[in-house]
Amino acid sequence: MSFALIAVVIVLLVGHAAPALMALRRFEWLVAWRRYLEAASAPDGALTGRLGLVLMAGLPVLLVALLQIALREPLWGLPGFVFATLLLFWCWGPRDLDVDVEAIVEAGDADARRQATAHLLHEPGEALPDGHTLVAAVFEGALRRWFAPLFWFVLLGPAGVLTYRIFAQLGVDPAHAEATPTQREDARWLLSVLDWPAAQLMALALALAANFDAVFSAWRQWHAEGWRLDNGFLAAAARASVDIEIAEHDTDLPEADLATATPALLELRDAMSLVWRMLLLWLAVLAMFVIARLF
C-alpha cells in the first residue's frame, strides 16, 4: 500500500515536471497484436471473437503478472516498486487531464480552443460546448485517465492497471475501430465493469469534497430505476455539484476572470478543481491505510 501511494505521487510529479515523457504512453503494439491474432485465425476467424479478446488481453497481463511476482521479493521489493511505477506511468492518461483542461482555458483564439476541446472530448466539434458537456467530459476523463487506473493499480498492482488500460484502448480508442463488432462490444462491456467500482468511489469522494446533499440526490435519482453498469450517475452528480458551487462562489472570482470567462469556462474550471480535491482525498485515504499498518 505504501509503495502504491509513493508510485502515484511520483507519476503525478513526473507528468507535470516532464510532460514530454507522455509521448512514451503509446499503444500501437496493441493494434499490431490484435491484427496478428486476426491474421493467425484466418480463414475461419476463430480469434476474431471472444477467444481472441481473451488472448489479446490475457497474454500481456499474464506476462506482467509473472514479472510482478518475480520482482516482489529481491532487494526488499525495490525492483518490483520500480517496475510498478513504470507500468503505472505508462498506463496513466494517456494524455494528462489537467493539461488538456488548462489548454482550453488558456487558448488564445477559437481554433486553438477547438483543438484543445477535441482533446478533452475525444472528437472534433465546436470550439466550446455548453458547460454541462464540459463537466461530464472532465469527470469521464478523470475516471478513465486517473481514478480507474489508480483503483486497479492499488487493488491488483501492475497487472491490474495494465488490464484496465488494454480494455480502455480496445473499447474506446479509434485505433481499434476496425476490430470486429463482437470484440468491440465485449471490450466496452468489460470496460464498464472495470469502471463501475471506481466511479462509485469517485461519487463518494465527490460527496465528501463538495455538496453532499446535491451529490447524493443526483446519485439516488439516477439509481431510482435500479442498478446498472452505467456511469451516468457520475456526470449527473458532477453537474449538480458544479451548478451549486458556481452559484455560491462565482462572486469570489477576480473581476478579470468574471469579465473574460464564459459560463462554460467557469464550469470547466470548477469541475477540474473538484477532480483535484477528489484525487487528494483518495490519496489521503491511502495515506491513512499506510499509517494504520505502521501501528
Contacts in CASP RR format, 6 or more apart in sequence:
PFRMAT RR
TARGET T0000
AUTHOR 0000-0000-0000
METHOD contacts of the structure
MODEL  1
MSFALIAVVIVLLVGHAAPALMALRRFEWLVAWRRYLEAASAPDGALTGR
LGLVLMAGLPVLLVALLQIALREPLWGLPGFVFATLLLFWCWGPRDLDVD
VEAIVEAGDADARRQATAHLLHEPGEALPDGHTLVAAVFEGALRRWFAPL
FWFVLLGPAGVLTYRIFAQLGVDPAHAEATPTQREDARWLLSVLDWPAAQ
LMALALALAANFDAVFSAWRQWHAEGWRLDNGFLAAAARASVDIEIAEHD
TDLPEADLATATPALLELRDAMSLVWRMLLLWLAVLAMFVIARLF
1 154 0 8 1.000
1 286 0 8 1.000
1 289 0 8 1.000
1 290 0 8 1.000
1 293 0 8 1.000
2 290 0 8 1.000
2 293 0 8 1.000
3 81 0 8 1.000
3 84 0 8 1.000
4 84 0 8 1.000
4 153 0 8 1.000
4 154 0 8 1.000
4 157 0 8 1.000
4 286 0 8 1.000
5 283 0 8 1.000
5 286 0 8 1.000
5 287 0 8 1.000
5 290 0 8 1.000
6 81 0 8 1.000
6 85 0 8 1.000
7 81 0 8 1.000
7 84 0 8 1.000
7 85 0 8 1.000
7 88 0 8 1.000
7 153 0 8 1.000
8 88 0 8 1.000
8 150 0 8 1.000
8 153 0 8 1.000
8 283 0 8 1.000
8 286 0 8 1.000
9 283 0 8 1.000
10 85 0 8 1.000
10 89 0 8 1.000
11 85 0 8 1.000
11 88 0 8 1.000
11 89 0 8 1.000
11 92 0 8 1.000
14 21 0 8 1.000
14 89 0 8 1.000
15 21 0 8 1.000
15 22 0 8 1.000
15 89 0 8 1.000
15 96 0 8 1.000
16 96 0 8 1.000
19 96 0 8 1.000
19 99 0 8 1.000
21 89 0 8 1.000
22 93 0 8 1.000
22 94 0 8 1.000
22 95 0 8 1.000
22 96 0 8 1.000
24 89 0 8 1.000
24 90 0 8 1.000
25 89 0 8 1.000
25 90 0 8 1.000
25 91 0 8 1.000
25 92 0 8 1.000
25 93 0 8 1.000
25 94 0 8 1.000
26 94 0 8 1.000
27 94 0 8 1.000
27 165 0 8 1.000
27 169 0 8 1.000
27 173 0 8 1.000
27 175 0 8 1.000
28 175 0 8 1.000
30 56 0 8 1.000
30 166 0 8 1.000
30 169 0 8 1.000
30 170 0 8 1.000
30 176 0 8 1.000
31 175 0 8 1.000
31 176 0 8 1.000
33 56 0 8 1.000
33 60 0 8 1.000
34 56 0 8 1.000
34 170 0 8 1.000
34 176 0 8 1.000
34 179 0 8 1.000
37 47 0 8 1.000
37 48 0 8 1.000
37 52 0 8 1.000
37 55 0 8 1.000
37 56 0 8 1.000
38 45 0 8 1.000
38 47 0 8 1.000
38 48 0 8 1.000
40 47 0 8 1.000
41 47 0 8 1.000
41 48 0 8 1.000
41 52 0 8 1.000
46 52 0 8 1.000
47 55 0 8 1.000
48 180 0 8 1.000
48 182 0 8 1.000
48 183 0 8 1.000
49 180 0 8 1.000
49 182 0 8 1.000
49 183 0 8 1.000
49 186 0 8 1.000
50 182 0 8 1.000
50 183 0 8 1.000
50 186 0 8 1.000
52 183 0 8 1.000
53 170 0 8 1.000
53 183 0 8 1.000
53 186 0 8 1.000
53 187 0 8 1.000
56 166 0 8 1.000
56 170 0 8 1.000
56 183 0 8 1.000
57 163 0 8 1.000
57 166 0 8 1.000
57 167 0 8 1.000
57 170 0 8 1.000
60 162 0 8 1.000
60 166 0 8 1.000
61 159 0 8 1.000
61 160 0 8 1.000
61 162 0 8 1.000
61 163 0 8 1.000
61 166 0 8 1.000
64 87 0 8 1.000
64 158 0 8 1.000
64 159 0 8 1.000
64 162 0 8 1.000
65 158 0 8 1.000
65 159 0 8 1.000
67 83 0 8 1.000
67 158 0 8 1.000
68 80 0 8 1.000
68 83 0 8 1.000
68 84 0 8 1.000
68 157 0 8 1.000
68 158 0 8 1.000
68 159 0 8 1.000
71 77 0 8 1.000
71 79 0 8 1.000
71 80 0 8 1.000
71 83 0 8 1.000
72 80 0 8 1.000
83 158 0 8 1.000
84 153 0 8 1.000
84 157 0 8 1.000
84 158 0 8 1.000
87 157 0 8 1.000
87 158 0 8 1.000
87 161 0 8 1.000
87 162 0 8 1.000
88 149 0 8 1.000
88 153 0 8 1.000
88 158 0 8 1.000
88 161 0 8 1.000
90 165 0 8 1.000
91 149 0 8 1.000
91 153 0 8 1.000
91 161 0 8 1.000
91 162 0 8 1.000
91 164 0 8 1.000
91 165 0 8 1.000
92 145 0 8 1.000
92 146 0 8 1.000
92 149 0 8 1.000
93 144 0 8 1.000
93 145 0 8 1.000
93 146 0 8 1.000
93 149 0 8 1.000
94 145 0 8 1.000
95 119 0 8 1.000
95 145 0 8 1.000
96 145 0 8 1.000
97 138 0 8 1.000
97 141 0 8 1.000
97 142 0 8 1.000
97 145 0 8 1.000
97 146 0 8 1.000
97 272 0 8 1.000
97 275 0 8 1.000
98 272 0 8 1.000
98 276 0 8 1.000
100 116 0 8 1.000
100 119 0 8 1.000
100 120 0 8 1.000
101 120 0 8 1.000
101 138 0 8 1.000
101 268 0 8 1.000
101 269 0 8 1.000
101 272 0 8 1.000
103 112 0 8 1.000
103 116 0 8 1.000
103 119 0 8 1.000
104 113 0 8 1.000
104 116 0 8 1.000
104 117 0 8 1.000
104 120 0 8 1.000
104 128 0 8 1.000
104 134 0 8 1.000
104 265 0 8 1.000
104 268 0 8 1.000
105 265 0 8 1.000
105 268 0 8 1.000
105 269 0 8 1.000
107 113 0 8 1.000
107 116 0 8 1.000
110 127 0 8 1.000
111 127 0 8 1.000
113 127 0 8 1.000
113 128 0 8 1.000
114 124 0 8 1.000
114 125 0 8 1.000
114 126 0 8 1.000
114 127 0 8 1.000
117 125 0 8 1.000
117 126 0 8 1.000
117 127 0 8 1.000
117 128 0 8 1.000
117 129 0 8 1.000
117 134 0 8 1.000
118 124 0 8 1.000
118 125 0 8 1.000
120 134 0 8 1.000
120 137 0 8 1.000
120 138 0 8 1.000
120 141 0 8 1.000
121 129 0 8 1.000
121 133 0 8 1.000
121 137 0 8 1.000
122 172 0 8 1.000
128 134 0 8 1.000
128 262 0 8 1.000
128 264 0 8 1.000
128 265 0 8 1.000
129 264 0 8 1.000
130 264 0 8 1.000
131 263 0 8 1.000
131 264 0 8 1.000
131 267 0 8 1.000
131 268 0 8 1.000
132 239 0 8 1.000
132 267 0 8 1.000
134 264 0 8 1.000
134 267 0 8 1.000
134 268 0 8 1.000
134 271 0 8 1.000
135 235 0 8 1.000
135 238 0 8 1.000
135 239 0 8 1.000
135 242 0 8 1.000
135 267 0 8 1.000
135 268 0 8 1.000
135 270 0 8 1.000
135 271 0 8 1.000
136 235 0 8 1.000
136 238 0 8 1.000
136 239 0 8 1.000
138 238 0 8 1.000
138 268 0 8 1.000
138 271 0 8 1.000
138 272 0 8 1.000
138 275 0 8 1.000
139 202 0 8 1.000
139 234 0 8 1.000
139 235 0 8 1.000
139 238 0 8 1.000
139 271 0 8 1.000
139 275 0 8 1.000
140 231 0 8 1.000
140 234 0 8 1.000
140 235 0 8 1.000
142 202 0 8 1.000
142 275 0 8 1.000
142 278 0 8 1.000
142 279 0 8 1.000
143 195 0 8 1.000
143 198 0 8 1.000
143 199 0 8 1.000
143 202 0 8 1.000
143 231 0 8 1.000
143 234 0 8 1.000
144 168 0 8 1.000
144 172 0 8 1.000
144 195 0 8 1.000
146 275 0 8 1.000
146 279 0 8 1.000
147 198 0 8 1.000
147 199 0 8 1.000
147 201 0 8 1.000
147 202 0 8 1.000
147 278 0 8 1.000
147 279 0 8 1.000
147 282 0 8 1.000
148 164 0 8 1.000
148 168 0 8 1.000
148 194 0 8 1.000
148 195 0 8 1.000
148 198 0 8 1.000
148 199 0 8 1.000
149 161 0 8 1.000
149 164 0 8 1.000
149 165 0 8 1.000
150 198 0 8 1.000
150 282 0 8 1.000
151 197 0 8 1.000
151 198 0 8 1.000
151 201 0 8 1.000
152 160 0 8 1.000
152 161 0 8 1.000
152 163 0 8 1.000
152 164 0 8 1.000
152 194 0 8 1.000
152 198 0 8 1.000
153 160 0 8 1.000
153 161 0 8 1.000
154 286 0 8 1.000
156 163 0 8 1.000
163 194 0 8 1.000
164 194 0 8 1.000
167 187 0 8 1.000
167 190 0 8 1.000
167 191 0 8 1.000
167 194 0 8 1.000
168 191 0 8 1.000
169 175 0 8 1.000
169 176 0 8 1.000
170 176 0 8 1.000
170 179 0 8 1.000
170 183 0 8 1.000
170 184 0 8 1.000
170 187 0 8 1.000
170 191 0 8 1.000
171 184 0 8 1.000
171 187 0 8 1.000
171 188 0 8 1.000
171 191 0 8 1.000
172 188 0 8 1.000
172 191 0 8 1.000
176 184 0 8 1.000
176 187 0 8 1.000
177 184 0 8 1.000
179 187 0 8 1.000
189 229 0 8 1.000
192 229 0 8 1.000
192 230 0 8 1.000
192 231 0 8 1.000
193 229 0 8 1.000
195 231 0 8 1.000
196 229 0 8 1.000
196 231 0 8 1.000
199 231 0 8 1.000
199 233 0 8 1.000
199 234 0 8 1.000
201 282 0 8 1.000
202 234 0 8 1.000
202 278 0 8 1.000
203 215 0 8 1.000
203 219 0 8 1.000
203 233 0 8 1.000
203 234 0 8 1.000
203 237 0 8 1.000
205 278 0 8 1.000
205 281 0 8 1.000
205 282 0 8 1.000
206 215 0 8 1.000
206 234 0 8 1.000
206 237 0 8 1.000
206 238 0 8 1.000
206 241 0 8 1.000
206 274 0 8 1.000
206 278 0 8 1.000
207 215 0 8 1.000
207 216 0 8 1.000
207 219 0 8 1.000
207 237 0 8 1.000
208 281 0 8 1.000
209 274 0 8 1.000
209 277 0 8 1.000
209 278 0 8 1.000
209 281 0 8 1.000
210 241 0 8 1.000
210 244 0 8 1.000
210 245 0 8 1.000
210 274 0 8 1.000
210 277 0 8 1.000
211 240 0 8 1.000
211 241 0 8 1.000
211 244 0 8 1.000
211 245 0 8 1.000
214 237 0 8 1.000
214 240 0 8 1.000
214 241 0 8 1.000
214 243 0 8 1.000
214 244 0 8 1.000
215 237 0 8 1.000
215 240 0 8 1.000
215 241 0 8 1.000
217 240 0 8 1.000
218 233 0 8 1.000
218 236 0 8 1.000
218 237 0 8 1.000
218 239 0 8 1.000
218 240 0 8 1.000
219 233 0 8 1.000
219 236 0 8 1.000
219 237 0 8 1.000
221 236 0 8 1.000
222 232 0 8 1.000
222 233 0 8 1.000
222 236 0 8 1.000
222 237 0 8 1.000
223 233 0 8 1.000
238 271 0 8 1.000
238 274 0 8 1.000
241 274 0 8 1.000
242 267 0 8 1.000
242 270 0 8 1.000
242 271 0 8 1.000
242 274 0 8 1.000
245 270 0 8 1.000
245 274 0 8 1.000
246 263 0 8 1.000
246 266 0 8 1.000
246 267 0 8 1.000
246 270 0 8 1.000
250 258 0 8 1.000
250 266 0 8 1.000
253 261 0 8 1.000
253 266 0 8 1.000
257 266 0 8 1.000
261 269 0 8 1.000
END
